[in-house]
Amino acid sequence: MIIRSKAPLRLGLAGGGTDVAPFSELYGGAILNATISMYAYATIQPRTDGKIVFNSIDKREVYELNSADRLPVDGKLDLHKGIYNRIVRDFVKKPLSFELSTYVDAPPGSGLGTSSTLVVAIVGAFAEWLNLPLGEYDLAHLAFEIERVDLKMAGGKQDQYAATFGGVNFMEFFKEDKVIVNPLRIREKYLDELAHNLILYHTETSRLSSKIIEQQTKNVMAKNEKSLEAMHKLREQAVMMKEAILKGELDKIGEILDFGWKFKKNLAEGVSNPFIDEIYEEAIRAGATGGKISGAGGGGFIFFYCPGNTRSKVVEALKRFGGQTKRYEFASKGLTTWTI
């Protein structure tokens, strides 16, 4: 028997950062995101020899150990072990023996929600194997708790819900971990045009998002005026983006992205740097009307809105920075699991 799952990565189009506590707890957050045709994959093969094997194919790491009620979280594939520990504790109440293989289509630190999406894919595979009673909200919340509470990894809530639900969603975040996912019904031609005009560019750099998020959290707790104003403006941006996409007013998207980017840089030190600023300015000169870095910032992917026939000019202009433009489509399905 083989159990498989896949969950899509996401583009955070607007509101990024407002899903991170304590801002979401104090003021409420709002985000608009869309999943894309890049995925995190998980495969479970049950074993009968009392062993557990974790195989992270993209990281080229293999870790084998004896099955137990609880595995040590010691820096070696901790996401995999943290998920196993929670599944055993909350559901099966006994050790399991299996091989878990994983792969992600984008590198860590790329800004597309890779680690959270991987958690969703792995939890989904366990849920398929063990027939766990988890609805979409339950699974996304469990993935969030494993990553943020159990493993104490800094970050927000949007990635787990995006990967689980899939599609284009306007998400609202409230006190006590309450999340409402509002799927948007968008005309197909608007989505096709959006995918054509949004260039996804990898800077060939990565960043440790936790450092930026920790600084952002400190700024909110200290009531840093500049950072708080930026958060409120980004929440407004999510509403602006929702209305523009639903109405098909796609030419407004670039300016909405640019509006958000100016405020996002005020969230914390390290969101941008001279290299990223230079890439952004070059894209604007070539015809893009706005853009933003994906995720917390500091590196990874940047995307730009290129209206009309400006796409090819922007792609050409960005070549001198040594990065890569990534082709993708929007993905309407979230987490998918199956058994062979």
C-alpha positions as CSV (number, residue, x, y, z in Angstrom):
1,M,0.0,0.0,0.0
2,I,1.2,3.5,-0.9
3,I,-0.4,6.7,0.5
4,R,0.2,9.9,-1.4
5,S,-0.7,13.6,-1.0
6,K,0.1,16.9,-2.6
7,A,-0.7,20.5,-1.5
8,P,-0.2,23.7,-3.5
9,L,2.1,26.6,-2.7
10,R,0.7,30.1,-2.7
11,L,1.2,33.7,-3.8
12,G,0.3,36.1,-1.1
13,L,-1.2,38.9,-3.2
14,A,-2.2,41.3,-0.5
15,G,-2.4,41.7,3.3
16,G,0.7,39.7,4.1
17,G,1.8,39.9,7.7
18,T,-1.6,40.7,9.1
19,D,-2.1,37.0,9.8
20,V,0.7,37.0,12.3
21,A,0.0,37.3,16.1
22,P,-0.2,39.6,18.0
23,F,-1.6,41.9,15.2
24,S,-4.3,39.4,14.2
25,E,-5.3,38.9,17.8
26,L,-5.4,42.6,18.6
27,Y,-6.8,44.2,15.4
28,G,-7.9,41.3,13.1
29,G,-6.1,40.5,9.9
30,A,-7.1,40.1,6.2
31,I,-5.2,38.4,3.4
32,L,-5.9,37.7,-0.2
33,N,-3.9,34.7,-1.6
34,A,-4.0,32.3,-4.5
35,T,-2.5,28.8,-4.9
36,I,-0.3,28.0,-7.8
37,S,0.8,24.9,-9.8
38,M,3.8,24.3,-7.6
39,Y,3.4,21.7,-4.8
40,A,4.6,19.9,-1.7
41,Y,4.3,16.2,-2.0
42,A,4.3,13.4,0.7
43,T,4.3,9.6,0.3
44,I,3.8,7.1,3.2
45,Q,4.7,3.4,2.8
46,P,3.8,1.4,5.9
47,R,6.5,-0.9,7.3
48,T,6.5,-4.0,9.6
49,D,10.0,-3.9,11.0
50,G,9.6,-1.3,13.8
51,K,11.5,1.3,11.9
52,I,10.7,4.9,10.8
53,V,12.5,6.3,7.8
54,F,12.2,10.0,6.8
55,N,13.4,10.8,3.3
56,S,13.5,14.5,2.3
57,I,14.2,14.0,-1.4
58,D,14.7,17.7,-2.3
59,K,17.0,18.3,0.7
60,R,18.8,15.0,0.1
61,E,18.4,14.0,3.8
62,V,17.5,10.5,5.0
63,Y,16.9,9.8,8.7
64,E,16.2,6.4,10.1
65,L,15.3,5.6,13.7
66,N,13.4,3.1,15.8
67,S,9.7,3.6,16.1
68,A,8.6,5.2,19.4
69,D,5.7,7.1,21.0
70,R,7.7,10.3,20.7
71,L,10.7,11.2,18.4
72,P,13.4,13.6,19.4
73,V,13.1,17.1,17.9
74,D,16.8,17.7,17.5
75,G,17.3,19.7,14.3
76,K,17.1,16.7,11.9
77,L,13.9,16.9,9.8
78,D,12.0,18.4,12.7
79,L,8.9,19.1,10.7
80,H,8.5,15.4,9.9
81,K,9.1,14.4,13.5
82,G,6.9,17.1,15.0
83,I,4.0,16.0,12.8
84,Y,4.5,12.3,13.8
85,N,4.6,13.2,17.5
86,R,1.3,15.1,17.3
87,I,-0.5,12.4,15.2
88,V,0.6,9.7,17.7
89,R,-0.4,11.8,20.7
90,D,-3.8,13.0,19.5
91,F,-5.0,10.1,17.4
92,V,-3.3,6.7,17.3
93,K,-1.8,6.5,20.8
94,K,0.8,4.0,19.8
95,P,4.1,3.9,17.7
96,L,3.9,3.6,13.9
97,S,6.3,2.0,11.5
98,F,6.6,3.5,8.0
99,E,8.7,5.4,5.4
100,L,7.8,9.0,4.7
101,S,9.2,10.6,1.5
102,T,8.7,14.3,0.8
103,Y,9.5,16.8,-2.0
104,V,8.7,20.5,-2.5
105,D,8.8,22.2,-5.9
106,A,10.4,25.4,-4.4
107,P,13.4,25.7,-2.1
108,P,13.1,26.7,1.6
109,G,13.1,30.4,2.2
110,S,11.5,31.1,-1.2
111,G,8.5,33.0,0.2
112,L,5.8,30.7,-1.3
113,G,4.9,29.1,2.1
114,T,7.0,25.9,1.5
115,S,7.3,24.7,5.1
116,S,3.7,25.2,6.0
117,T,2.5,23.6,2.8
118,L,4.8,20.6,3.4
119,V,3.2,20.3,6.9
120,V,-0.3,20.2,5.3
121,A,0.8,17.6,2.8
122,I,2.3,15.3,5.5
123,V,-0.7,15.7,7.8
124,G,-3.0,15.0,4.8
125,A,-1.1,11.8,4.1
126,F,-1.4,10.6,7.7
127,A,-5.1,11.5,7.7
128,E,-5.6,9.4,4.5
129,W,-3.6,6.5,5.9
130,L,-5.2,6.4,9.3
131,N,-8.7,7.7,8.3
132,L,-8.5,10.6,10.7
133,P,-11.7,12.6,11.2
134,L,-10.3,16.0,10.0
135,G,-12.3,18.5,7.9
136,E,-10.5,21.3,6.0
137,Y,-10.6,23.8,8.9
138,D,-9.5,21.1,11.4
139,L,-6.6,20.0,9.2
140,A,-5.3,23.5,8.5
141,H,-5.6,24.4,12.2
142,L,-3.7,21.3,13.3
143,A,-1.0,22.0,10.8
144,F,-0.7,25.6,12.2
145,E,-0.5,24.3,15.8
146,I,2.2,21.7,14.9
147,E,4.4,24.4,13.3
148,R,3.7,27.4,15.5
149,V,2.9,25.9,18.9
150,D,4.6,22.5,19.0
151,L,7.7,23.4,17.1
152,K,7.7,27.1,18.0
153,M,8.4,28.2,14.4
154,A,7.7,31.9,13.9
155,G,5.1,32.7,11.2
156,G,1.4,33.4,10.4
157,K,-1.7,31.4,9.6
158,Q,-2.4,32.0,5.9
159,D,-0.1,29.3,4.4
160,Q,-1.8,26.3,6.1
161,Y,-5.2,27.4,5.1
162,A,-4.2,28.3,1.5
163,A,-2.6,24.9,1.1
164,T,-5.6,23.0,2.5
165,F,-8.4,24.9,0.7
166,G,-6.7,25.9,-2.6
167,G,-7.9,28.5,-5.1
168,V,-8.2,32.3,-4.6
169,N,-9.3,33.1,-1.1
170,F,-10.0,36.2,1.0
171,M,-9.0,35.2,4.5
172,E,-9.9,36.9,7.8
173,F,-8.1,36.3,11.1
174,F,-9.6,37.0,14.5
175,K,-8.9,36.4,18.2
176,E,-8.5,32.9,19.6
177,D,-7.2,31.5,16.3
178,K,-10.5,32.0,14.6
179,V,-10.1,32.0,10.8
180,I,-12.7,32.4,8.1
181,V,-11.8,31.4,4.5
182,N,-13.9,33.1,1.9
183,P,-13.4,31.5,-1.6
184,L,-13.7,34.0,-4.4
185,R,-15.6,33.2,-7.6
186,I,-13.5,34.8,-10.3
187,R,-14.3,34.6,-14.0
188,E,-11.8,32.3,-15.8
189,K,-10.6,35.0,-18.2
190,Y,-9.6,37.3,-15.4
191,L,-7.6,34.5,-13.7
192,D,-5.9,33.6,-17.1
193,E,-5.0,37.3,-17.6
194,L,-3.8,37.6,-14.1
195,A,-1.5,34.5,-14.4
196,H,-0.2,35.9,-17.7
197,N,0.6,39.3,-16.4
198,L,2.0,38.3,-13.0
199,I,5.7,37.5,-13.4
200,L,7.1,35.2,-10.7
201,Y,10.8,35.8,-10.5
202,H,13.2,33.9,-8.3
203,T,16.1,36.0,-7.0
204,E,18.3,32.9,-6.5
205,T,18.6,34.0,-2.9
206,S,16.8,32.8,0.2
207,R,16.2,34.2,3.7
208,L,15.3,33.1,7.2
209,S,11.7,34.4,7.5
210,S,11.6,33.7,11.2
211,K,14.0,36.5,11.9
212,I,11.9,39.1,10.0
213,I,8.7,37.8,11.5
214,E,10.1,38.0,15.1
215,Q,11.1,41.6,14.5
216,Q,7.7,42.4,13.1
217,T,6.1,40.8,16.2
218,K,8.3,42.9,18.5
219,N,7.3,46.1,16.6
220,V,3.6,45.3,17.1
221,M,4.1,44.5,20.8
222,A,6.1,47.7,21.3
223,K,3.3,49.6,19.5
224,N,5.9,50.9,16.9
225,E,3.8,53.6,15.1
226,K,5.4,53.1,11.7
227,S,5.0,49.3,11.8
228,L,1.5,49.4,13.1
229,E,0.4,51.9,10.4
230,A,1.9,49.6,7.8
231,M,0.0,46.6,9.1
232,H,-3.3,48.5,9.0
233,K,-2.6,49.7,5.4
234,L,-1.8,46.1,4.3
235,R,-5.1,44.9,5.7
236,E,-6.8,47.6,3.6
237,Q,-4.8,46.4,0.6
238,A,-6.3,43.0,0.9
239,V,-9.8,44.5,0.5
240,M,-8.7,46.6,-2.4
241,M,-7.2,43.6,-4.2
242,K,-10.3,41.5,-3.6
243,E,-12.6,44.1,-5.2
244,A,-10.2,44.7,-8.2
245,I,-10.0,41.0,-9.0
246,L,-13.7,40.3,-8.5
247,K,-14.7,43.2,-10.7
248,G,-12.0,42.4,-13.4
249,E,-10.3,45.7,-12.9
250,L,-7.0,44.1,-13.5
251,D,-5.1,47.3,-14.4
252,K,-5.5,48.4,-10.8
253,I,-3.6,45.4,-9.5
254,G,-0.1,46.8,-10.2
255,E,-0.8,50.0,-8.3
256,I,-2.4,48.0,-5.4
257,L,0.7,45.9,-5.2
258,D,2.9,49.0,-5.3
259,F,0.8,50.6,-2.5
260,G,1.3,47.5,-0.4
261,W,5.1,47.2,-1.1
262,K,5.8,50.7,0.2
263,F,4.1,49.8,3.5
264,K,5.4,46.2,3.7
265,K,9.0,47.6,3.9
266,N,8.1,49.3,7.1
267,L,7.0,46.1,8.9
268,A,10.5,45.2,10.0
269,E,14.2,45.5,9.1
270,G,15.3,43.1,6.4
271,V,12.0,43.0,4.4
272,S,13.9,44.6,1.5
273,N,17.6,45.3,0.8
274,P,19.5,47.2,-1.9
275,F,19.6,44.2,-4.3
276,I,15.8,43.7,-4.0
277,D,15.2,47.4,-4.4
278,E,17.3,47.5,-7.6
279,I,15.4,44.5,-9.1
280,Y,12.1,46.3,-8.2
281,E,13.1,49.6,-9.8
282,E,14.4,47.9,-13.0
283,A,11.1,46.0,-13.4
284,I,9.1,49.3,-13.0
285,R,11.3,51.0,-15.6
286,A,10.7,48.1,-18.0
287,G,6.9,48.4,-17.8
288,A,5.7,46.7,-14.6
289,T,3.2,48.8,-12.6
290,G,3.9,47.2,-9.2
291,G,5.0,44.2,-7.4
292,K,6.1,42.7,-4.0
293,I,8.4,40.2,-2.5
294,S,6.6,36.9,-1.7
295,G,6.4,35.9,1.9
296,A,8.1,37.7,4.8
297,G,10.8,39.3,2.6
298,G,14.6,39.4,2.4
299,G,14.9,37.1,-0.6
300,G,13.2,34.3,-2.5
301,F,10.5,35.1,-5.1
302,I,9.3,38.5,-6.2
303,F,6.3,39.0,-8.4
304,F,5.4,41.9,-10.7
305,Y,2.2,42.9,-12.5
306,C,3.0,43.6,-16.2
307,P,-0.1,45.0,-18.1
308,G,-0.7,44.8,-21.8
309,N,2.4,43.5,-23.7
310,T,5.0,44.6,-21.2
311,R,5.6,41.0,-19.8
312,S,8.4,40.1,-22.3
313,K,10.2,43.5,-21.7
314,V,10.2,43.0,-17.9
315,V,11.4,39.4,-18.2
316,E,14.3,40.5,-20.5
317,A,15.2,43.4,-18.1
318,L,15.4,41.1,-15.1
319,K,17.9,38.7,-16.8
320,R,20.9,40.8,-15.8
321,F,20.3,40.0,-12.1
322,G,20.9,36.3,-12.6
323,G,17.6,35.0,-11.3
324,Q,14.9,32.9,-13.1
325,T,11.4,33.6,-14.2
326,K,9.1,30.8,-13.2
327,R,6.1,29.7,-15.3
328,Y,3.0,28.7,-13.3
329,E,-0.8,28.6,-13.5
330,F,-3.3,29.2,-10.7
331,A,-4.4,26.0,-9.0
332,S,-8.1,25.7,-7.9
333,K,-7.6,22.5,-5.8
334,G,-6.1,22.4,-2.3
335,L,-4.8,19.4,-0.5
336,T,-5.4,16.2,-2.4
337,T,-4.8,12.7,-1.0
338,W,-5.1,9.2,-2.4
339,T,-4.2,5.5,-1.7
340,I,-2.7,3.0,-4.1
